[in-house]
Amino acid sequence: MLLGLAGVAIFSLTLPFTRLAVTELDPLFVTMGRAVAAALLAGLWLWWRGAPLPGRAALPALAIVSGGCVIGFPLLTSIAMRSLPASHGAVLVGILPLATALFSALRGHERPSFGFWCAALAGSSLVIGFALGQSGGALHLADVLMLGAVAAAGMGYAEGGRLSQTMGGQQVISWALLLSLPVALPLAAWDIWRHGGDLGAAGPAAWGGFAYTCVFSMFVGFIFWYRGMALGGVARVGQVQLLQPFLTLLGAAAVLGEPLRAAHLLFALAVIGTVALGRKMAVTRSTAH
């Protein structure tokens, strides 16, 4: 449980540090640069462990993890964080555990119960209602990007969780990172060529935020998270993910100086309540494939 909590605490600071990075760095560079840096760390870890190459059958699932968790979620959140407070994003991302469960159910040929669908609908309505309320009655592009990021991460988490049962979680994220290199490396190099002067002018705070997302958000956090679930079980340790929105709100206050607003805390509490309720609802495996 402590390992899982450490992983969640690391992930909870991703949005504040991403917002810190994109204040001066281009979102494309932040996304692709962190993928390249984390892929180098992953490659060293795989070499040190002497990990075998993944089988051909695992490549489609690894591609989904790479597209959802390594490219999709970081890119969409990096763009959104240029105009949204991290505390706002924390409430929207609070629905991620439920999105993961939904994708896991659909991908695993499982049949969620009526109660699960009710909880999913309630949670989705809460985050959309929060976004509408904060945006003056209309969804802004940044809100849509954040919801897209949740969908991308949910799909990647669900596929990664399924694949981790046979490969191990650390190998899954490591190979997914390496699989992203043919996309991430050229795009990172192109963005450096295009915005080289802007990169040189960025201050220590922006580079510190970027470094955090490279080392901790994209690699170290997964080591704690997957190891904790391996020791304590996915269902039990996964419950600590319910704390992530509140930790992100605290992180946004500490790192960025964003005020702790009552509306954010209340909506986060309501969203997490629906997530906790949804996780208790029955999901039966379908016999049809």
N, C-alpha and C positions, 0 to 999 in steps of 0.2 A: 504493500500500500504506500509506503514511503517513497519507493522508487517511482511508482505511478504518479504520486503527487509531485515529485521533482520534475517529471516530464511535463505534466500539465502546467506547473509554474513557469517552466521555460517557454512553453508554447503560448502562454497567456501574455507574454511580453512581446510577441511577434508584431501585433498591430501597432503598439506605441513606438517600437523601434523602426518599423517600416515607415510610419509617418515621419519620424525624425530623419530617416534617410532620404525620402522623396521630397523633402522641402528644398533640397539643393541638388539631388541626383535624379537623373531621368528614370522613370519607372521601369522602362525596358532594361536598362543597365542593372538596376537593383535586382530585377527578377532573374535575368540570365547570368549576371555576375555571381549571384549567390548560388545558383545551380552549378556553375562551373567550379567554384571554390569548394562547395560541399561534395561534388563528384570527385575532386582530388582527394579529399579526406576519406571518402568512401572507398576509393581505389586502394589507398594505403591500408585501410582496415581489411579489405578483402584479401590483399596480398599477405598481410600479417597473419590472418587466420587460415590462409591456404584454402579459401572457399572454392568449391567447384563451380564451373560455369553452369548457369541455369539451363534446364532443358528447353527444347524448342517449344514444347507445349505451354511453358510458363511465359513465353515472350508476349503474347497478347495481353495477359493480365498485368505484366510489368509495364507494358506500354500505357495501360489505363492508369496505373499508379503514377507513372511519370507525367502523363498529360494532366492528371487531376491535381496531384499534390506537389509536383516539382515545378510545373509550368503554369497550369490554370489558376490555382488558388493564389500563388504569389503575384502573378501578373495582374489579375483582376483587383486584388486588394491593394497592390502598389499604386494603381491608377486611382482607385477610389480614395485612398488615404491622402491624396493631394487636396481633396476638397471636403472630406468628412473628418470629424473628430474621431480619435481612436475609441472614445467612450461610446459613440454612436455605433461604430462597427462592432463593438463588443456585444451589444444587445442582438444585432442581426446574426452574428456568428454563434450566438447561444443555441440556435436551433440545429447546429451541426451534428450533435449526437443522434438526433431524431432522423435527420437526413441520411446519416450513415446507416442507421437501422433499416430505413426504408429501402435504400439501394441494396443492402445486404439481403433483405427479404426478397426483393424482385430478382436479384442475381442468383440467389440460392434456391429458386423455385419453391419459395415458402409462401404461405397464405397468412398475412396479418389478420388479426381479428378486427371486428367492428370497433372495439374500444381503441385499438391502435390507430385506426384511421381517424377516429374522432380526436385523439390526442394530437396526431399530426396536423389535422386541419386547424385545431385550436392554436397550436404553436405557430403555424404559418400565418394565421390571421393576426396573432399578436405582433409578430415581427413586421408584417406589412402595415398594420395599424400604427405601430410605433414610427415606422419610416414616414408614413403619410402625415402623422401628427407633427413630426419634427421638420418636415419639408413643406409645410403650409398647404397640405391637402393634395399634393401631387408627388409621385415618385420621381426623384431626380436620377440622372444617369448613374451617379455614384452608388445610390441604393440598389439599382438593378445590377450593377457590377458586383456588389457585395453579395447579393442573393445568388448570382451566378457563381461566385467563388465558393459559396456554401455547397452548391450542387456539385461543383467540380471536386471539392475536397471530400464530400460524402461518398461520391462514386469511387474516388481513389482509395479512401480509407476502407470501404467495404471490400473492394477487390484485393487490397493489400492484406486485410484481415483474413480473407479466405486463403490467399496464397501463403500466408505466414504459417498456416497449420502444417504445411509440408516443407517449406524452405527456411522458416525462421524469420522473424520480423526484421532483424538487422540486415540480413542478406537481401530481403525484399526492397527496403528503402535504398540500400547501397547499389544494387543492380539497377533500380529505377533511376537513380541519379546518374549512373554511367550511361544509361540508355538515353538520357536527355542531352548528352554532350553534342551529338550531331546537329541538334537544333540550337542549344544554348550557346555553344562556343562561337559559331559564326555570327549569331545575332549580337552577342556581347562584344565581339571584335568590331562589328559594324557600328554599334552604338558608341564605342570608344572613339572610332575614327570620326563619327559624325559630331560628337559632343566632347571631344578631347579637352577643349579649353574650359568647358563648364565643369568637368570632372576635377581638373586641377584647381579650380577656384572654390570647390566645396570645402567646408570647414570640418574640424575634428568631430563635431556632434553628428553630422551627416555620415561621415565615414565610420564612426562608432556604431551608429544604428545599422549601417550596412554590414559591418563585421559581425554584429550579434546575429542577424538573420542568416548569414553564411554559416557560422560555426554552430550556433546553438539551435536556432529554429529549424534548420534544414538537416542537421545531423545529430548533435549531441542529445537533443531532446528525445529523438526517436530511440536512442540507446536506452535511456532511462525508462521510457514509456513501454517499449516492447519487452524489456527485461522484467519490468514489474508485472506485466500481464502474463508472461511466461511462468513466473513463480507463483502468482496469486490467483490466476484465472482471469479471463477476459471480462466476464460478467461482473465479478467482484471489484477488481481494480478499475474497470472502466467507469464505475460510479464516481470516481474522483473528478472525472471530466466535467461533472456538473458544477464544480467550483470555478471553472475557467472564466466565464464572463465576469464574475466578481473580482477575480485576480487581475483581469485585464483592466477593469475600471480603476482598481487601485494602482496598477502600473501606469495607466494614462495620467493619473494624478501625480504620481511620483516622477515619471520621466518627462512628461510634457507640461505639467502644471495645469492640466484640465480639471475643472471643478467637478466634484462628486455631486451630481444632480439627483434629486429624489426621484424624478421621472425615470431616469436611467436605471436606478437601483430597483424600482418597483417593477418595471417592465422586465428586467433581467430575472427578477425573482419569479414573475409569472411565467416566463418562457421556460425557465429551468423546472418549474412545477409541472408543466405539460410534458417536458422531456422525461422527468422521473416517472410520471404517470404512464407515458407511452412505453417505457421500458418494462413496466410491470404487466403490460397486456400480452396476451398469448399470441404467439406466432407459430403456426403449425406448418410442417413441411409437406409440400404437395407431392402426390405420387405421380403427377404428370410432368413430363420433361419436354 
